[in-house]
Amino acid sequence: MSDFGSVFPPRNEWDIAAYPTEDVVEGYRDHKINDPEPGGNHAPGYRWGWLNARKDTTHVYDGFEEMRYAYIRMSRKPH
């Protein structure tokens, strides 16, 4: 049985790639600066989106930068 897309926090860029885009976007849009971090009652992709919005808002290092960059590199289309 695979845990593809169901792991949080992500272990690598492949976990990030497996999160449904809709969940990530919803979490990103739902972020509010004073809200507590969403818990396990939310989908992993939602939680990832929320963390990305917090990172974009606060600019505080959260330890996921290398994974983010790896995901961005792997998701770019070749020229």
Backbone torsions as a table, in degrees:
resi	resn	phi	psi	omega
1	MET	NA	130.9	-176.0
2	SER	-91.7	146.5	175.1
3	ASP	-104.4	17.0	-177.5
4	PHE	-55.3	117.2	178.2
5	GLY	86.8	-0.8	-176.5
6	SER	-116.3	11.3	-176.8
7	VAL	-101.7	131.9	173.3
8	PHE	-145.7	132.4	0.4
9	PRO	-71.3	159.3	-178.7
10	PRO	-64.7	145.3	178.4
11	ARG	-90.4	-25.2	-176.7
12	ASN	-164.9	-179.6	-178.2
13	GLU	-64.8	-23.6	179.5
14	TRP	-71.7	-35.0	173.6
15	ASP	-63.2	-42.4	178.8
16	ILE	-62.0	-44.1	-179.5
17	ALA	-62.6	-26.6	-177.6
18	ALA	-82.2	-13.5	179.0
19	TYR	-69.1	133.2	176.7
20	PRO	-61.1	131.0	-178.2
21	THR	-54.4	-39.5	-178.9
22	GLU	-60.4	-41.3	179.3
23	ASP	-65.0	-44.6	-179.0
24	VAL	-62.1	-45.9	-179.5
25	VAL	-63.8	-42.6	179.8
26	GLU	-61.7	-46.1	178.3
27	GLY	-61.8	-41.4	179.4
28	TYR	-61.5	-46.0	-177.5
29	ARG	-69.8	-29.3	-178.1
30	ASP	-79.6	-13.0	-177.4
31	HIS	-59.5	131.6	171.6
32	LYS	-127.4	139.6	-170.3
33	ILE	-55.9	-35.7	-176.4
34	ASN	-99.1	1.7	179.2
35	ASP	-74.6	147.2	173.7
36	PRO	-71.5	156.3	178.0
37	GLU	-60.2	134.7	179.9
38	PRO	-64.2	145.9	-177.0
39	GLY	-98.1	-166.2	-175.7
40	GLY	-66.4	-7.2	175.6
41	ASN	-79.9	-0.9	175.0
42	HIS	-110.1	153.0	178.9
43	ALA	-63.6	148.9	178.0
44	PRO	-54.5	-40.3	179.2
45	GLY	-64.8	-37.3	176.6
46	TYR	-62.1	-46.8	-179.1
47	ARG	-62.9	-38.5	177.8
48	TRP	-65.0	-44.1	177.7
49	GLY	-60.9	-41.9	179.2
50	TRP	-62.3	-44.6	178.7
51	LEU	-62.8	-37.0	178.5
52	ASN	-66.7	-38.8	176.8
53	ALA	-65.2	-40.3	177.6
54	ARG	-62.3	-42.7	178.9
55	LYS	-61.5	-45.3	-179.7
56	ASP	-65.6	-31.5	-178.6
57	THR	-80.1	-43.7	-172.4
58	THR	-97.7	-23.4	-176.8
59	HIS	61.6	23.9	179.5
60	VAL	-89.4	134.3	178.1
61	TYR	-60.7	130.7	-179.8
62	ASP	-123.0	3.7	176.5
63	GLY	88.0	-1.0	-177.8
64	PHE	-106.2	7.1	-174.5
65	GLU	-58.3	-47.0	-178.9
66	GLU	-60.7	-41.2	177.5
67	MET	-64.5	-41.4	178.3
68	ARG	-60.2	-47.6	-179.1
69	TYR	-63.7	-40.5	178.5
70	ALA	-63.4	-41.9	178.2
71	TYR	-63.5	-44.0	179.5
72	ILE	-61.6	-45.1	178.7
73	ARG	-60.7	-43.7	-176.1
74	MET	-74.1	-22.0	-177.3
75	SER	-93.4	-6.4	177.2
76	ARG	-71.3	142.7	177.0
77	LYS	-83.0	139.5	177.7
78	PRO	-65.4	149.7	-179.5
79	HIS	-84.3	NA	NA
